[in-house]
Amino acid sequence: MIGPIISDFAQRMYGFELLVGPYTVAHYRMAREVLNRGGGVPPIPIYLTDTLAPPVDERRINTHLGFLGAPMVHEREAADRVKSDTPILAIIGNPPYKRLKRGEIERLVGRTMSERWEDLKVPVRAAGLGLSLNAFPDLCIAFYRWALWRLFEVEGAQGRGVLAFITNRTFLTSAGYGGLRQTLRQRFATIRIIDLRGNNRGALPATVERDENVFKIEVGVCILVATASGRAREEEADVFYADVWRAGAFRRREKLALVEGAATRPDRLAFEQVEGAAMARFKPRGFRERD
């Protein structure tokens, strides 16, 4: 009986990918996983699309490729149905790592999203921290804003679910991202942060030779897992923070082993509750500011 369950589960996991190469690899790997676990291989719902692009009426989709473009139109239509109509309870991702330059915002984020994320800037400006917004335009922030829209704002949204992202860790403390932290606190009931660190340009404890990143990138990363029950709440989210340094994990393999082990033994990560509200940091006082 496990095979049909696996096949059914695979049909309820939707994926968006913008580039043809990773899109093809994702189809292959997903099909292999389903087969290895005893399932069949029905069409895998991974779509070639730009996640940040707003859903459009099918009459406006035009590839200029004639009949050769028909599969691309069907792909876009299917992706748009997931974006706007399909019930979604969990959003999982590793958004792109790119600080956007002037002129790139509308091209890479799109006009709709660049307008939508303005609400994340309002509380920062109101606090007199407008200059800190110079660092705000980042692709990962656009994906956070998209996930908030999809879980809470799209027509028919249930206002509950899980958001699980691994991203640039700068948003944990930077003043320019205070509006994002405030919105996350307001929308979710519980937020857990696993700080994987790994900033190759940061300071290290005197006894540590180097702090490896889990990816081959320069900027440090963290995992955010936020949950919302859909129940009306007046309080902001409870925020919990775990630092891999506190567990003695500085090498990539140590960090991966720690997180993998915590999936079955949560006590391997020492979470500390973060005090503060609204735009306050997602990191307890007393932890090293730099990594």
C-alpha positions, 0 to 999 in steps of 0.5 A: 500500500505504500506505493500509492501513498508515495505517488499521491504525496508526490502529486501534492508537492508543487515545485517552481523553477525558472531555469531549464537545467535545474528544472530538468534535474528536479524532475529526474530526482523527484521521479527517482525518489518516487520510484525508489520508495515504491511509487509509480511515476505520474507527471511530476508537478514541477513547473518551469516558471518565475515564482515571483511573476503574478498569475495572469489570465491565459489570454495574455500568455503569448510565447511567440512560438506558435504551436511549439509554444503550446506546452510552455503556455500549458506549463504557465497556466498550471503554475498560475493555478497553483499560485492563485487557486491550489490550497497550499499549507507549506512553502519550502525553499532556498531562494536565490542569493543576490543583492539587487542593484539599481535597475535590477529590481523591476527586471528580477523582482517584477513590478508587482512584487516591488510594489508589494514589498513596500509594506515591509519598508514602512515601519523602518522609515517610521522608526527613522531608519530609512537610510538602512533600507539601502541594503533592503533590495535582495531576492530572498526578501522578495521570496519571503514577501511572496510566501507571505502573500501566498499563505495569508493574502491570496484570495481564499488563503487559509491563513495557516501553514508552514514557511521553511526557508534557508536564506542569507542570515542578514535579516536576523539583525539588520535594521533594514529588515525590521519590517520583515521581522515585524510582519513575520511576528504578526503572521505566525505563531511560532518562529524557529531560527537555526543559525548556520553562520558561515560568513567567510568575512566575519570574525571568529572565536580565537580558538576557531580556525575557520567557519565553513558555510554549508553552501559554496558562498561567501555570505552566512545562512540560516534556516527559518521555520515558521508555523501559523495555526490559522487561529485568531491571535493578538500576541506576536509569534514566539521566536526561538533561536539556535546557534550551531556555534553553541553546539560546537559545529564549525565545519560543513559536515558538522553542521549538516550532521547536527541539523539532520540529527535534530530532525529526529532528536530536537534536543540536539539544538539548544533553542533559546527564546528571543525577547522583543517584539515588532522589529526587534532582532531575531537573535538573543542578546549575548550572542556574537553579532558577527560570525 
